[in-house]
Amino acid sequence: MEVHRLNIVLITALLLGLLAAFLFWRHVWFFRNPPRQPPVAKGIVSPADGTVVYVRRVAPHQAVVVIKEGLAATVEDILKQHVKVPKIVIGVFMSPLDVHYNRVPLDGSVVMIRHHPAQVENLFMGAMQLRTLFNWLPLYKGSRHIIENERKVTLFEGQYRGTPLTAYVVQIGSRGVNAIDSYYDVGDEVQRGAIFGMIRIGSQVDLIVPARDDLAVRVRAGDSVRAGETILVK
């Protein structure tokens, strides 16, 4: 009888400990906001913490990734708008343990913010979570959320190397997302590395810039990056 009671006490303590850990992660740790310092070197910085899941230079109607046989994602699928010129597309997956505040990739201004609801409902990102955890390439395989889930598309415009440059940041929500936040309005001036929004819980963030000859990608699939600090394109 005493052993039985002890087991009940231990199981109860374990369950309470797990509940406390979950509540701490959900309501405290998830909202942590460590200071970030943009690099001195010039370059377009990552808008998100996480793991790079794909890097592509593509024409407007060319597949960025083939999610599964018969299902590909183009730049237009990701942005939900027509695209006229080739692009560099870099996808960053944010695990539940990553910092979820998103940062501005370059100095400039906000010229567009558009919200697109899910095609049906937000899908879980479990496939990408598992594949990034074990580095199973391709990291995007089976991840239909890339084209089907809710997203907010923000377009930044600034100067880079003396010429105008636009940069799209696509915040893609997961099944458990409560909100995709934006802290700026169209017309606001922004600085590289400043916080412009966040996604609450699981998510992916894509950076899309013109595929100019003078721009070189500095990361590859599987790399870990930090918002506002890691240079993605230089």
C-alpha positions, 0 to 999 in steps of 0.5 A, spaced: 500 500 500 505 504 501 509 503 495 502 504 491 501 511 494 509 513 493 508 511 486 502 515 485 505 521 489 511 520 484 507 520 478 503 526 480 509 530 481 512 528 475 505 530 471 505 537 475 512 538 473 511 537 466 505 542 466 509 547 470 515 546 464 510 547 459 506 553 462 513 556 463 515 555 456 508 557 453 507 564 457 515 566 459 520 562 455 517 563 448 516 571 449 523 572 450 527 577 446 534 577 447 538 583 444 541 583 437 546 587 434 546 587 427 553 586 424 558 591 421 559 588 415 554 590 409 549 585 408 541 583 408 540 579 415 536 574 417 529 576 419 528 569 423 532 565 428 532 558 426 534 553 421 535 554 413 530 549 410 531 551 402 536 556 398 534 557 391 535 562 385 529 561 381 525 564 375 517 567 377 514 560 375 520 555 376 519 551 382 522 553 389 521 546 392 518 540 390 514 538 396 512 531 394 511 528 387 506 532 383 506 538 388 511 544 387 512 551 390 513 557 386 515 564 388 508 566 386 505 560 391 509 563 397 508 570 396 500 569 393 502 574 388 504 575 381 512 575 380 515 578 374 523 577 375 527 572 378 528 571 385 533 569 391 528 565 396 531 563 403 526 559 407 528 559 415 524 554 419 523 556 427 522 551 432 518 552 438 524 553 442 527 558 437 526 566 439 520 568 435 521 575 434 522 577 427 527 582 424 528 587 418 533 585 413 535 591 411 534 599 412 529 602 408 521 603 409 515 598 409 511 599 402 506 593 403 503 588 408 498 583 406 495 578 410 493 571 406 488 566 410 490 559 409 487 555 403 483 551 408 486 551 415 493 551 417 497 545 417 502 542 422 509 543 421 511 536 424 514 534 418 519 540 417 520 539 425 522 532 425 527 533 418 530 539 421 531 536 428 535 530 424 538 534 418 534 529 413 535 532 407 531 535 403 528 539 409 522 541 406 519 534 404 512 533 405 511 540 408 505 542 404 504 548 409 509 552 405 503 554 400 497 552 404 498 555 411 496 562 413 501 568 412 503 575 412 507 578 407 511 584 408 515 588 403 521 592 405 524 597 400 531 600 401 538 602 398 543 596 397 550 598 394 547 604 391 541 602 388 534 600 390 532 593 393 526 590 395 526 584 400 519 580 401 519 577 408 513 572 408 511 569 415 508 563 415 503 560 421 503 553 423 496 549 426 497 552 433 499 559 431 494 564 435 497 570 431 502 573 426 503 580 429 506 586 425 509 592 429 509 597 423 505 600 418 506 602 411 510 608 410 514 607 416 521 607 416 525 601 419 532 599 420 536 593 419 535 588 425 529 592 428 523 587 430 518 588 426 513 582 428 513 575 431 509 569 430 506 566 436 508 558 436 510 554 430 512 557 424 516 559 418 519 565 415 522 566 408 526 572 405 525 573 398 530 578 394 531 580 387 536 575 383 541 580 382 548 579 379 551 583 385 548 579 390 551 572 393 547 567 398 551 566 404 548 560 407 545 553 405 540 548 407 541 546 414 545 552 417 542 555 423 541 563 423 539 568 428 534 574 426 538 581 425 545 578 426 546 572 420 547 575 413 543 571 408 545 575 402 551 579 401 
